[in-house]
């Protein structure tokens, strides 16, 4: 057995030289057993918290505590957001300039094609759609009846690369409930999956487990919107014999049967069809949809609260 | 080490966690995103050891999970282990090494991402490995860029300890 006063160097050399008396002793609490006990305790505590929150993600005492915690943290998050806003705006401005150049070239090409085909009406329609997004989206025809908008901001973004949820600065105190649809001026972004008095968690349509009943308003074909490759959506469950064309507008289908109400009201824009192609091996038509909403730069959003 | 050190470390980790969930998690560059909380935790753990590392990791993770209304304990669990591991490295072989913060941040970024992936997989949640691996290198680079200023700031607030203040379980020779 080695003496407790031996240094490590001495221990390795195997001599019995004593540690000098004036050498500092390790501070209290640095004992390896204490350290490991604390680590074990924290790991166990984390596992217990994880188990409880996994079993009851939207109710229970722990959920309430988390809600109070989120409410307490909200002012700090808002303050951090305000501190960073000038920098973020500057970054957005610069990246906007970069993308504007490529977008400009693309639009010029499109313009030439459109002139050649003499389809001036299509261009006018696009301009009209762009102008519509400039006004408040509650005034748009696409805004669902019997709903009011609670405008709010996104205050936190996913904590991990796998999470497709954001936190918004409105909760039950503003009328939000579980499954309340959330939109931007461009279109649908998701629904509330966890709600606290002053904050709510919104699961985005980009979440792999999200699915929205949707309809192609041009051809009346229904399907389910799911996450697709490279930032697109897939309109799933569309029969092979259905007619879907590039550019068709996809909106939420809404409730068909009152006994099975849908979370989303009818007519919220989701995106337009990028491509529609049958496959020999697939049971359904492969319809790729480009979303209207910009999921990478969510800022101001609106929760749709039923007025009845 | 004192109560004051603990308060300083807690304040640092709190601010880092708030900035992480509010700002940094939105800053995506080439599929990767910087993790200010992880870098701050590495700096604290290297300068104050494994005890501060694991307690700080638990605390920081709790803030993140609470602020994002995510599953409580998930981030805490991973950051607790990360903080302890880096703390042990700082107490032993990483002590007084100039490259220790950078090496620790690079390694822990990979391990943290892998642990989160595994935990999500074990919990039966979507855990696509593709986006993770595509964004891993940019994330490492972004975290390494953050390392120098964050470590300098943390070092300024938490002065390096004397050798005797570290755990003496393992002692370097030479």
Interface residues (C-beta under 8 A of the other chain):
Chain A: X7 X8 X9 X12 X23 X24 X25 X26 X27 X29 X30 X32 X35 X38 X39 X42 X43 X45 X46 X47 X48 X49 X50 X51 X52 X53 X54 X57 X62 X66 X69 X70 X73 X76 X77 X80 X81 X84 X88 X155 X156 X157 X158 X159 X160 X161 X162 X163 X165 X167 X194 X196 X199 X200 X201 X207 X208 X209 X296
Chain B: X1 X14 X18 X19 X20 X21 X22 X23 X25 X26 X28 X33 X49 X50 X51 X54 X55 X58 X61 X63 X64 X65 X66 X67 X68 X69 X70 X71 X72 X73 X74 X75 X76 X77 X80 X81 X84 X113 X116 X117 X120 X123 X125 X126 X127 X128 X131 X132 X135 X162 X164 X165 X166 X167 X168 X169 X170 X171 X172 X173
